[in-house]
């Protein structure tokens, strides 16, 4: 998969609300009801990442999860990043207890 142009990235960002480009990477921060919910949700992301063989950077800060995607061997954003972001968007976020 080849690295996307700025125009391709802009068009693709329109398909995934809340995601943005920062420093050549796709990123978004999600809010979850609590810490345990955040950790369990990240495990579901890990399962997706393993299936796709494409691994995001994941940062858990209490009930916030920041996901950063880039294709390291291509030196930037590719279609693989957008595909994984779209799959992450489909994961239900737990509701508050």
C-alpha positions in Angstrom: 0.0 0.0 0.0 1.4 3.4 -0.9 1.5 6.6 1.2 -1.5 8.8 0.6 -1.3 12.4 -0.7 -2.6 15.3 1.4 -5.6 15.5 -0.9 -6.4 11.8 -0.5 -6.0 12.2 3.3 -8.4 15.2 3.4 -11.0 13.3 1.4 -10.7 10.2 3.6 -10.9 12.2 6.8 -14.4 13.1 5.8 -15.4 9.4 6.2 -14.3 9.2 9.8 -15.7 11.9 12.1 -13.5 13.2 14.8 -10.2 11.9 13.4 -7.5 14.4 12.4 -4.0 14.4 11.0 -1.2 15.4 13.3 2.5 15.1 12.4 1.8 12.7 9.5 -0.4 10.4 11.6 -4.1 9.9 12.1 -5.4 10.3 15.6 -8.5 10.6 17.8 -9.2 10.6 21.5 -12.2 8.7 22.8 -13.9 9.1 26.2 -15.2 6.0 28.0 -17.2 5.7 31.2 -14.3 4.5 33.3 -10.8 3.1 33.4 -11.8 -0.6 33.2 -14.1 0.2 30.2 -11.1 2.0 28.5 -8.8 -1.0 29.0 -11.5 -3.5 27.8 -12.2 -1.4 24.8 -8.4 -1.2 24.0 -8.3 -5.1 24.1 -11.0 -5.1 21.4 -8.9 -2.7 19.3 -5.9 -5.0 19.8 -7.9 -7.9 18.5 -8.7 -5.8 15.3 -5.1 -4.8 15.0 -3.9 -8.4 15.2 -6.4 -9.5 12.5 -5.3 -6.7 10.2 -1.6 -7.0 11.1 -1.6 -3.2 11.6 -0.8 -2.0 15.0 -1.8 1.5 16.3 -0.2 3.5 19.1 -2.6 3.3 22.1 -2.5 5.7 25.1 -4.9 5.2 28.0 -5.3 8.1 30.4 -7.9 7.1 33.0 -11.1 7.0 30.9 -9.6 8.5 27.7 -8.1 6.5 24.9 -6.0 8.2 22.2 -5.4 6.2 19.1 -2.6 7.1 16.6 -2.3 5.4 13.3 0.5 5.5 10.7 2.2 3.0 8.4 5.7 3.1 9.7 7.3 1.2 6.7 5.7 3.8 4.3 6.7 6.8 6.4 3.1 8.2 6.7 -0.6 7.5 6.3 -1.8 4.8 3.9 -5.2 3.2 3.2 -4.4 0.7 5.9 -4.6 3.4 8.5 -8.0 4.5 7.3 -9.3 1.0 7.1 -8.4 0.3 10.7 -9.8 3.7 11.8 -13.1 2.8 10.2 -13.2 -0.5 11.9 -12.4 1.1 15.3 -15.3 3.5 14.7 -17.6 0.5 14.4 -16.7 -0.8 17.9 -19.4 0.1 20.4 -18.2 2.3 23.3 -19.5 1.0 26.6 -22.3 3.0 28.3 -21.9 4.5 31.8 -22.9 2.0 34.5 
